[in-house]
Amino acid sequence: MVPDLRGSAFSVHEVGTRATGMGGAFVAVADDGSALCYNPAGIAFQRGFRMQMDALFVHGEFRFTPSSVPAGTIVPEKGYDGFLRPRVLVLPNMFMSRTINSRWTLGFGSYAPFGLGGNWTNFKDSDPANIKFVGRFHTSRPKMESIWFQPSVAYRLNERMSIGLGIAYVHTHVLLEQSIINPLAEGKVFGETLAPRIFPTDDPVLASGVIARLLPEGRSRLAGVSKNIGASLGFLYRAPEGKWRFGASYRTAVV
């Protein structure tokens, strides 16, 4: 079995109930409210006034078993436990559209295409170093929330083609937590500097290791909030008699 790997990392691939049931292959379908997320051109073929709401329930639980660890490290029997906090998250989405005339349709969507996180800070700072999460110096708690508030407009070129544009106000919150003063890196340099002075007659390599492990660990936490503008573009073509469809969409980067 080939594992499911995604370069998008924090992407939420489950916006819209029907789109989720189709595995996200919805750009060329785009026939319900979630088209505002996948392909805003799709609302041009949705007549009248429509409103759709749904929610994604997320229960996050992760396990990590390292392939190698520093000598003396104690790894839990089932690996390290990572989790979401709170354990269950609710990600709601809301979409609405209204036909203006035979060509123009307006829409508005509020949805979260990116988000979630993990928490590996399941240790106390006073715990012995050999029982703490081994990857804590890389990251112990990453988290990102991104919510799009997107008014959109779609134009029906003819009976088969449409284009769409959405301009979104994007609220993003990012947090990254990690341990600092790694005894295998900064601590080692510190120990090598002091070893000749504190233990002048001992092996400097062994002496520096002892000094390095006396250094206390700390944690750094970086957080930021961004309120910026993003855009979503879409094109949709429906072949005669509904035999096939072609859709294309593009979402801009948001800093």
C-alpha positions in Angstrom: 0.0 0.0 0.0 1.4 3.4 -1.0 0.9 6.0 1.8 -1.0 9.2 1.0 1.5 12.0 0.8 0.5 15.7 0.3 2.9 18.6 -0.3 0.1 20.9 0.8 0.7 20.0 4.4 -2.0 22.1 6.2 -4.5 21.9 3.3 -8.1 21.0 4.4 -9.3 18.7 1.5 -12.8 18.2 2.9 -14.7 21.4 2.1 -18.2 20.6 1.0 -20.0 17.3 1.7 -20.5 16.2 -1.9 -17.0 17.3 -2.9 -15.6 15.3 0.0 -17.5 12.2 -1.1 -15.9 12.6 -4.6 -12.4 12.7 -3.1 -12.1 16.4 -3.9 -12.5 15.9 -7.7 -14.9 18.8 -7.8 -13.3 21.5 -9.9 -15.1 20.4 -13.1 -18.3 19.6 -11.3 -18.8 22.6 -9.1 -22.6 22.3 -9.0 -23.3 23.2 -5.4 -22.4 26.0 -3.0 -18.8 24.7 -2.4 -18.1 25.7 -6.0 -17.1 29.0 -4.4 -14.1 27.2 -2.9 -13.3 24.8 -5.7 -14.3 26.7 -8.9 -16.3 30.0 -8.5 -17.3 29.7 -12.2 -19.7 26.9 -11.2 -22.2 29.2 -9.5 -23.1 30.7 -13.0 -25.1 27.6 -13.7 -26.9 27.5 -10.3 -30.2 29.4 -10.8 -32.1 31.4 -8.2 -31.1 31.8 -4.6 -29.1 29.0 -2.9 -27.6 28.6 0.5 -25.5 25.7 1.8 -23.8 25.0 5.2 -21.8 22.1 6.3 -19.1 21.2 8.9 -16.1 19.0 9.2 -15.4 17.3 12.5 -11.7 16.5 13.1 -10.4 14.2 15.7 -6.6 14.4 15.6 -4.3 11.7 17.1 -0.8 11.0 15.8 1.9 8.5 16.6 5.6 8.9 15.8 8.3 6.2 16.3 11.8 7.5 15.3 14.1 5.2 13.4 17.1 6.3 15.6 17.5 8.3 18.8 20.4 9.6 20.9 21.9 7.0 23.4 19.9 6.7 26.5 16.6 8.0 25.0 13.5 6.2 26.2 10.8 6.0 23.5 7.3 5.0 24.5 6.2 1.5 23.5 3.7 2.8 21.0 5.7 5.8 19.9 5.3 9.5 20.9 1.8 10.7 21.1 0.8 13.9 19.2 -2.7 15.4 19.4 -4.9 18.3 18.6 -6.1 20.6 21.3 -9.0 20.5 21.7 -9.2 16.8 20.7 -12.2 17.5 18.5 -12.4 20.5 16.2 -15.4 21.7 14.2 -14.6 23.5 10.8 -17.9 25.0 9.5 -18.4 26.3 6.0 -21.2 28.5 4.6 -22.0 29.3 0.9 -24.7 31.3 -0.8 -25.4 32.5 -4.4 -28.1 34.5 -6.2 -28.8 34.8 -9.9 -28.9 38.5 -11.0 -29.9 37.9 -14.6 -29.2 35.4 -17.4 -25.5 36.2 -17.4 -24.4 37.3 -13.9 -24.5 35.4 -10.6 -23.2 36.7 -7.2 -22.0 34.6 -4.4 -20.4 34.6 -0.9 -18.5 31.9 0.9 -16.9 31.6 4.3 -14.7 28.5 4.5 -11.4 27.2 5.8 -9.2 25.7 3.0 -6.1 25.5 5.2 -5.6 24.9 8.9 -5.2 22.3 11.7 -2.0 21.5 13.6 -0.4 19.1 16.0 0.9 19.1 19.6 3.9 17.1 20.7 4.4 19.1 23.9 3.3 16.1 26.1 6.1 16.6 28.6 7.0 19.0 31.4 10.1 21.2 31.2 11.3 19.6 34.4 11.1 16.0 33.0 14.5 14.2 32.4 15.7 14.9 28.9 15.8 11.3 27.9 12.0 10.9 28.2 11.0 14.0 26.3 9.8 14.1 22.7 12.9 13.5 20.7 11.9 15.9 17.9 11.2 18.8 20.2 14.2 20.9 18.9 12.6 20.9 15.4 9.0 21.5 16.4 6.8 20.5 19.3 3.6 22.4 18.3 2.8 23.7 14.9 -0.7 25.2 14.2 -2.3 27.2 11.5 -5.8 28.7 11.0 -6.9 30.2 7.7 -10.4 31.4 7.1 -11.5 32.9 3.8 -14.5 35.4 3.5 -15.0 35.5 -0.2 -17.5 37.5 -2.2 -17.6 36.2 -5.8 -19.1 36.9 -9.1 -19.6 34.5 -12.1 -20.3 35.4 -15.7 -22.1 32.9 -18.0 -20.4 33.3 -21.5 -22.9 31.0 -23.1 -25.0 27.9 -22.4 -21.8 25.8 -21.8 -19.0 28.1 -20.6 -18.6 30.4 -17.6 -15.9 32.2 -15.7 -15.7 33.3 -12.1 -13.7 35.5 -9.7 -13.7 35.7 -6.0 -11.8 38.3 -3.9 -11.3 37.1 -0.3 -10.5 38.7 3.0 -8.3 36.1 4.6 -7.7 35.8 8.3 -4.7 33.6 9.2 -3.2 32.7 12.6 0.1 30.7 12.8 1.9 29.3 15.8 5.2 27.4 16.0 6.6 26.1 19.3 9.9 24.3 19.7 12.5 23.6 22.4 15.8 25.5 22.4 19.3 25.0 23.6 19.9 21.6 22.1 22.6 19.7 24.0 23.5 18.0 20.7 24.2 21.4 19.0 24.4 24.7 20.8 25.2 22.9 24.1 28.0 21.0 22.5 29.8 24.2 21.4 29.2 25.7 24.8 30.7 22.5 26.5 33.7 22.5 24.2 34.5 26.1 25.1 34.3 25.5 28.9 35.8 22.0 29.1 39.5 23.0 29.1 38.8 25.4 32.0 36.6 23.3 34.2 38.1 19.9 33.5 41.7 20.7 32.3 43.0 17.2 32.9 40.1 15.2 31.4 39.3 14.2 27.9 37.8 17.4 26.3 35.2 15.5 24.3 33.8 13.6 27.3 34.0 16.7 29.5 32.2 18.9 26.9 29.4 16.3 26.8 28.9 16.5 30.5 28.8 20.3 30.5 26.4 20.3 27.6 23.9 18.1 29.4 23.9 20.5 32.4 22.4 23.2 30.3 18.7 23.8 30.9 16.2 23.6 28.1 13.8 26.3 27.2 11.0 26.7 24.7 10.3 29.3 22.1 6.9 30.2 20.8 6.4 32.3 17.7 2.9 33.4 16.7 1.5 35.8 14.2 -1.8 37.0 12.8 -2.3 38.2 9.2 -5.4 39.9 7.7 -4.8 40.0 3.9 -6.4 39.7 0.5 -6.5 36.6 -1.7 -8.3 35.7 -4.9 -9.8 32.6 -6.5 -10.3 32.3 -10.3 -12.3 29.7 -12.2 -13.3 28.5 -15.6 -16.0 25.8 -16.4 -17.0 24.2 -19.7 -19.9 21.7 -19.9 -20.1 19.5 -23.0 -23.4 18.9 -24.8 -25.7 16.4 -23.1 -23.5 16.4 -20.0 -21.1 13.8 -21.4 -18.1 15.5 -19.9 -16.9 18.7 -18.2 -13.7 20.6 -18.0 -12.8 22.9 -15.1 -9.8 24.9 -14.1 -9.2 27.0 -11.0 -6.4 29.0 -9.4 -6.1 30.3 -5.9 -3.5 33.0 -5.2 -1.0 32.8 -2.4 -1.7 34.8 0.7 1.2 36.1 2.8 
